[in-house]
Amino acid sequence: MKAALLTDYAGPEVIVLRELPEPVPAEGEVLLGFEAAEVNYPDALVVSGRYQTRPPLPFIPGKTIVGRVLDARGAAAPARGARVIAHVEYGAFAERVALPAAACLPVPQGIGAADAAALGLNYQTAHFALAARGGLAAGENVLVLGASGAVGAAALQLARPLGAARVLAGIRSEAAAAAALADGADAALRLDQGAELREQVAAATGGRGVDVVIDPLGDALTAAALRCLAPCGRLVVVGFAAGEIPQIRSNYLLVKNVGVLGLNWADHRDREPARVAAAQAAIFALFLEGRLRPRIHRRLPLAAAAEALGLVARGGLPGRVLLEG
Ligand SMILES: NC(=O)c1ccc[n+]([C@@H]2O[C@H](COP(=O)([O-])OP(=O)(O)OC[C@H]3O[C@@H](n4cnc5c(N)ncnc54)[C@H](OP(=O)(O)O)[C@@H]3O)[C@@H](O)[C@H]2O)c1
């Protein structure tokens, strides 16, 4: 079977398509036939050696796979032919993958492989950021920074189904503003142009501020967003796409009665699989109700994994990049 293989932490361009031995599922495992996989920013970080974990070389990148069960060993395994989604640390970009049956979550009837893949990692991250870490309660206001990005767009779409009242999008272009409003934002706020974020948030919330900030950006935007929190508000640190890892002044947290929480979704995946399965089922149900709309920008064959990772690494895309089998 063919797989995308990384032999050196030198970035997407060194990925090669290799013929590898067929994986054989052990007891308690299933063999999946690849249908689709989303290519994500964390995948681009991994292959450049800039991610928090570095798998031993050579390895197959890819953190989410959607596929059909070809073979299954063990009573608890899903039925042959079933379509499932699995979240893994790496190894998704291969024609066939053997993995624990417990990692395979059902994809409901009515959801195609491409949509299922696009409803994976980023929607999971956004769901955990809003609910598990941000503690979003019904009627609260949410500000999503980096709202044009993969995690940001998912957070915008999920915020209202998870109970948010007003949903604000932090963006830096007119195209991103239009996309954010289409994704359910009540207002699009400029993060560039020197506009004061706190004043924009105050104007959009009747002076109250936001209860939850989803922050995939970091840099100076974290401090600016902290100043937008209502009393007892929470800022969830998701990533540092804007550059620097910011230092946070704890006296400000004390004076304003606000909190900063981190999200490492992969840690939830590994420690709390039942919670991840419940979130995935909720995400799929919301999609079937027409409340989520993943924006797919490019669909490429598995053989084009290097090109797909290069596109995602360069950024600025209006939607997701998928590999298809
Ligand atoms: N904590 C976790 O478990 C977890 C899970 C998944 C991802 N992440 C992290 O989350 C971050 C975002 O991932 P993603 O997949 O959403 O990335 P993405 O799709 O590439 O989106 C990046 C976003 O950042 C914005 N941006 C970049 N530089 C900026 C700047 N200087 N000022 C304002 N906005 C800026 C982009 O805006 P434009 O569209 O205007 O360029 C875009 O909205 C990454 O750091 C990723 O590693 C963390």
The ligand as a Tripos MOL2 file, in Angstrom:
@<TRIPOS>MOLECULE
LIG
   48    52     1     0     0
SMALL
NO_CHARGES

@<TRIPOS>ATOM
      1 N1         -4.3280   23.7800   21.2660 N.am      1 LIG1
      2 C1         -4.6870   22.8300   20.4330 C.2       1 LIG1
      3 O1         -5.0260   21.7190   20.8340 O.2       1 LIG1
      4 C2         -4.6930   23.1460   18.9730 C.ar      1 LIG1
      5 C3         -5.3670   22.3400   18.0450 C.ar      1 LIG1
      6 C4         -5.3760   22.7350   16.7000 C.ar      1 LIG1
      7 C5         -4.6870   23.8840   16.3110 C.ar      1 LIG1
      8 N2         -4.0000   24.5990   17.2540 N.ar      1 LIG1
      9 C6         -3.2620   25.8290   16.9060 C.3       1 LIG1
     10 O2         -4.1700   26.8630   16.6290 O.3       1 LIG1
     11 C7         -3.5480   27.8270   15.7930 C.3       1 LIG1
     12 C8         -4.4560   28.1460   14.6210 C.3       1 LIG1
     13 O3         -4.5940   26.9840   13.8350 O.3       1 LIG1
     14 P1         -5.5060   27.0170   12.5170 P.3       1 LIG1
     15 O4         -5.5190   25.6280   12.0080 O.co2     1 LIG1
     16 O5         -6.7670   27.7380   12.7660 O.co2     1 LIG1
     17 O6         -4.5670   27.9120   11.5570 O.3       1 LIG1
     18 P2         -4.9620   28.6100   10.1740 P.3       1 LIG1
     19 O7         -6.1120   27.9410    9.5480 O.co2     1 LIG1
     20 O8         -3.6860   28.7260    9.3990 O.co2     1 LIG1
     21 O9         -5.4430   30.0700   10.6270 O.3       1 LIG1
     22 C9         -4.5450   31.0030   11.1520 C.3       1 LIG1
     23 C10        -5.3320   32.2240   11.5600 C.3       1 LIG1
     24 O10        -4.4360   33.1460   12.1710 O.3       1 LIG1
     25 C11        -4.6540   34.4250   11.5760 C.3       1 LIG1
     26 N3         -3.4120   35.2050   11.7200 N.ar      1 LIG1
     27 C12        -2.1590   34.7970   11.4400 C.ar      1 LIG1
     28 N4         -1.2790   35.7850   11.7470 N.ar      1 LIG1
     29 C13        -2.0070   36.8150   12.2300 C.ar      1 LIG1
     30 C14        -1.6870   38.1070   12.7250 C.ar      1 LIG1
     31 N5         -0.4100   38.5360   12.7860 N.pl3     1 LIG1
     32 N6         -2.6960   38.9150   13.1350 N.ar      1 LIG1
     33 C15        -3.9800   38.4900   13.0910 C.ar      1 LIG1
     34 N7         -4.3540   37.2620   12.6330 N.ar      1 LIG1
     35 C16        -3.3790   36.4500   12.2130 C.ar      1 LIG1
     36 C17        -5.0300   34.1310   10.1500 C.3       1 LIG1
     37 O11        -5.6570   35.2600    9.5880 O.3       1 LIG1
     38 P3         -5.6420   35.5300    7.9850 P.3       1 LIG1
     39 O12        -6.6850   34.6140    7.4020 O.co2     1 LIG1
     40 O13        -6.0200   36.9650    7.8770 O.co2     1 LIG1
     41 O14        -4.2600   35.2180    7.4980 O.co2     1 LIG1
     42 C18        -6.0000   32.9610   10.3930 C.3       1 LIG1
     43 O15        -7.2410   33.4410   10.8260 O.3       1 LIG1
     44 C19        -2.2050   27.2250   15.3760 C.3       1 LIG1
     45 O16        -1.2000   27.7870   16.1920 O.3       1 LIG1
     46 C20        -2.3830   25.7420   15.6780 C.3       1 LIG1
     47 O17        -1.1650   25.1020   15.9500 O.3       1 LIG1
     48 C21        -4.0030   24.2500   18.5590 C.ar      1 LIG1
@<TRIPOS>BOND
     1     1     2 1
     2     2     3 2
     3     2     4 1
     4     4     5 ar
     5     4    48 ar
     6     5     6 ar
     7     6     7 ar
     8     7     8 ar
     9     8     9 1
    10     8    48 ar
    11     9    10 1
    12     9    46 1
    13    10    11 1
    14    11    12 1
    15    11    44 1
    16    12    13 1
    17    13    14 1
    18    14    15 2
    19    14    16 1
    20    14    17 1
    21    17    18 1
    22    18    19 2
    23    18    20 1
    24    18    21 1
    25    21    22 1
    26    22    23 1
    27    23    24 1
    28    23    42 1
    29    24    25 1
    30    25    26 1
    31    25    36 1
    32    26    27 ar
    33    26    35 ar
    34    27    28 ar
    35    28    29 ar
    36    29    30 ar
    37    29    35 ar
    38    30    31 1
    39    30    32 ar
    40    32    33 ar
    41    33    34 ar
    42    34    35 ar
    43    36    37 1
    44    36    42 1
    45    37    38 1
    46    38    39 2
    47    38    40 1
    48    38    41 1
    49    42    43 1
    50    44    45 1
    51    44    46 1
    52    46    47 1
@<TRIPOS>SUBSTRUCTURE
     1 LIG1         1 GROUP 0 **** ****
